[in-house]
Amino acid sequence: MTDPQGAANSSTGLLANVMPGDNAPALSVSELAATLKRTIEDSFGQVRVRGEISGFKRHASGHCYFTLKDQDACLDAVIWRTSAGSLKFRPEDGIEVVALGRITTYPARSRYQMVVERLELAGQGALMALLDKRRHQLAAEGLFDADRKRPLPFAPKVIGVITSPTGAVIRDILHRLADRWPTEVILWPVPVQGDGAAEQVAAAVSGFSAIQPGGPVPRPDLVIVARGGGSIEDLWAFNEEVVVRAVAASTIPTISAVGHETDTSLCDFAADMRAPTPTAAAELAVPVRADLLAQVRQMGHRAERESDGLGQEADAI
């Protein structure tokens, strides 16, 4: 027997038909969202995505929010506070990166995003682009201006050295200073690369400036910031903004001796003088004592000769 009301519903499509044994029952929105979430997170549990950072913001909570984009698409991304603390560099808009993480969804807004666990610069070109961008930004603030540079003291009594306590750098500096002009050296040991290196170098520069004259620790007349040569990645701590600002704000004249010969860091631009090597920094820091003694002796001999000459002229008169 046919139900007239059922026939009307079927013909007009006003009501959804629910038939016994139906293989495609209607899902609730929440059920579909949960299914999509499981499917996406299972399929993209670990992905590497290359793109340009846009709209980077670090929330007061420590979480970081930004967008990864290329010419055709964009992807919302987040770095939770626990991962943000281990980033090797400070993310900035316009920098191309490779992000490692997972894709997740936010059902309440029908959105998906990438939870980033690690962020890396997308090759040497991206690293150089970040360096150049940072250099222009800091230069625009006047941190590298020539009129900020101070003359170095002629013969400093105390020299502060910021570098690794092990390795050839500190030995070379001490050896050259001993040869030229023996002076008191205070070493502030720091790591010169790796996690936390930039913050410790900056703290050392500020720490020397904070020493008060006449205290238990002598205040340096000059500070040398040094490390040996290496790749741009090895030297990166000395390109970090925290180091550059600390060196520019130092109340003690500074020599930057980061790397060897052709190596250049932003720390070099901020310091009062750049040395091509750590050994050269020691040579710039002090005169040669033996040369000065020889000059003094020569001046003494000349004064004696002139005195004798004046005495003879006086006798003749």
HELIX and SHEET records of a PDB file:
HELIX    1   1 PRO A    4  THR A   12  1                                   9    
HELIX    2   2 VAL A   29  SER A   43  1                                  15    
HELIX    3   3 ARG A   81  ALA A   84  1                                   4    
HELIX    4   4 PRO A  107  ARG A  109  5                                   3    
HELIX    5   5 GLN A  124  ALA A  140  1                                  17    
HELIX    6   6 ALA A  146  ARG A  148  5                                   3    
HELIX    7   7 ALA A  168  ARG A  180  1                                  13    
HELIX    8   8 ALA A  197  ALA A  210  1                                  14    
HELIX    9   9 TRP A  236  ASN A  239  5                                   4    
HELIX   10  10 GLU A  241  ALA A  249  1                                   9    
HELIX   11  11 LEU A  266  ALA A  270  1                                   5    
HELIX   12  12 PRO A  278  ALA A  285  1                                   8    
HELIX   13  13 ARG A  289  ALA A  316  1                                  28    
SHEET    1   A 6 VAL A  47  ARG A  58  0                                        
SHEET    2   A 6 CYS A  64  LYS A  69 -1                                        
SHEET    3   A 6 CYS A  74  ILE A  79 -1                                        
SHEET    4   A 6 ARG A 111  LEU A 121  1                                        
SHEET    5   A 6 GLU A  96  TYR A 106 -1                                        
SHEET    6   A 6 VAL A  47  ARG A  58 -1                                        
SHEET    1   B 5 GLU A 184  PRO A 189  0                                        
SHEET    2   B 5 VAL A 158  THR A 163  1                                        
SHEET    3   B 5 LEU A 222  ARG A 227  1                                        
SHEET    4   B 5 THR A 254  VAL A 258  1                                        
SHEET    5   B 5 MET A 273  ARG A 274  1                                        
END                                                                             
